[in-house]
């Protein structure tokens, strides 16, 4: 299919198809990709917990390194989210060449940031895992796991950009294949490296690193062989003020969100002074990544639809897309929360073995987050609404609310007053409090769309 035909089909899809159908079509492969991607860390945790037996130290080490994953995500997610939003608006305006420049600029900067993390992380490996919250008993396991993950960091960081930009041009299926295949491969390689090759925690790390490299190769394929609407090359690398400003202004919300997530996780890990609590928190958070991935994937399906129609001045479809997404997110999150809460005991037992302390903490953490899940889902839609329409300030406010404004001030008081259970419930409390920021922003954004529609008439 020619580039012109591809572009025209995308415009017809975005501007004429029923909103529910468009968002579902955009969101479904993204949700699948996110779900399979979440299997990376969950598979590592599961197989490592089997390898570690009744000793939670190895499982705790994988939980500690979740913060390293967040650091790598920081290197690429700001550029990825900002580029996604800007590219969607540029394509809506018919500016395909500039959209390719945004993609190329974001890609090479993300790769460079991941390379810096590889260099400095490798030099200061032990201090790094200590900072991330490793205990004396799980420190060496944490070092073993971080070793290969750092090697893949530049490719993981750049993959975030390609993944988001494929979605912004309407190629969500290609994104799903790239991210999804890596997740499946990780599940196959984990037991081989951990048990058959007797590599233990190092085997889980190596399996994940190889899978990430394979995902990178698949994602870059349509760009290298010109199967995509956008073009990725050094010739299109244009770090101009306009591109940097538009990408970072919107993408900064993702940077702050992931940065605060890293800070929150590090502080939480350091307050969790036992391996069972550390492992319970880590496992429960990875289990909850499944509904979070569905919510985030659905939001990523809604965001380019809102952004494209905003750029094309179809304000009626912008409003309709927001209303549809908000309703689906609330209902879907409510159903998922009920199912997961009822099965929380069985889920945590898959990882805890006979360790009753880890099981107790993990169950409590899952149930409290399930209570707040519908709120988290709706706030995520409002956040994507801001990103899609280029409201950098609004997106930033909501991004820093969940694990920043509403989380960090309560961390130490909750720990002092309620002890270990305070640490297990703080994320749910922060999600509820984030409503205070989301409601006025949602009202403001809806007013902005109505005013634009009135002016255009």
Steps between C-alpha positions, in 0.01 A plus 500: 500500500634843407569764761222719358243219518612410853461862610159533338371178654616616839322834459180323400526270801562782746242744361212284377482164677287474818700619800451180698626292210804722437611509863447126541695431182785725615493376859470123456848425359648750744333328794621161378854633458500656848360183658760279337772751587394490865569128487872584473541589864221275628651197325840586645346530846311172468790287379745664739259431791491133396880493482534673837258264675402613849767772507341832389840669446519418126141619445576816697800566271275496191259735678785739581602510134151610398632848578780445248236424237335828594831683457539357152141591424578858605767518229247430226147563626521880513612511137258222402187658648591850384580377147178295489288804585684738265508252210127428531425873474745547212346213306156644564628822339655307209865578595647154442863606440525691825343205681791283375746758632332482842528119498869493399602770746322329790638157408868595494481711815328211685768256386771738623337536842475122534869473411591744778302291749685187384841662552440659840285213629773249420769711667298555819311169507513420874425854621213506250326186631557619858325826409214307340434335836684167493539334840819328612349160420382583147777740390702252291184373332409860417844557342465178298162608365603858418807396298331388177207741531741794478654358180158515335421849636572704180285266290220495757498879518487544120228232476266716708523772234439264206218330686313824568566650157369193320177550693485871416497417127229238547729194484410363843508141370870531407564635848316204652703248301830660597433527871291185524747262336771609744275422795420151371868433430586603855262240642668232286858600584450550876471132603777402256753747637393485867462122540650310206812717474499549881555877473244592766428873529758578230307274264179699554688822426664360186168364371339841544789683332492269194122539475529879511759494220270284288211743561724787391588318177134437418394858577773654285425269205215707345714814524812346348309340212261795451184313596379787720348840435782672690870482415779431748853607401789724601408729210176583684677569829402862569543607865344839427348714772150444364527120510678486836250742654189318377630154587636584845213728605244221463743217571621660821189364667623148429851591619369630831262207537772242451754703696267523795418130462871425535535725806185355658615142436847567641361658817242223534765230454727659758214522753413134435768357726434129442515271196139369544359855501723608211404193299129535586491864388689420181289201402167672573602804296594276207167317523319835496699592189255287302194723559726806487625389157144457374414849625815652355455316169141622472615854580767473231227402255292804599784754504597505128132501400439809712823663379440429131144634509615803698759574230235444230256734686240225547411612850177299508702180468745617767212535747347169399832317534548632855150405615528151353844437648403625846198270522685193372793562736278525809291193421793289383713588802215416736462152350875433505530619860227261616652199321855565622397572858304174521796305363773688689583208733550255214703753300745582779547132586652442156801702615507472878528123540479425874607849611191622690644847567548571130153361426337719765662823381443424132128428544442819698679710239301348212162546668557865592613584146195323357275728706660806338533352149191670341628837623844430358342407164296821467792721605715327235243592231502864612881492486493364142241764412749768603786329312296456182399866485848625586415629850846449645425662836189293562675178402788588730271571797332160471824316428665620819187451711485119520853434629603852585261758639260241642758233589829634632362728776308205646774238476675551832184588703326185370807292587528646851128474583400173332837329456532239225130519414533873447765432234269244337205739474661834415471459121124447523463807722704709256275388212191618688656835584597560134130558429543845652723594205321306226147636546579871445731412210229293331254789533756743358587277202134442408444877515801555271358261239152658514645849454709387202191342347298820542773710339529266203128514422 
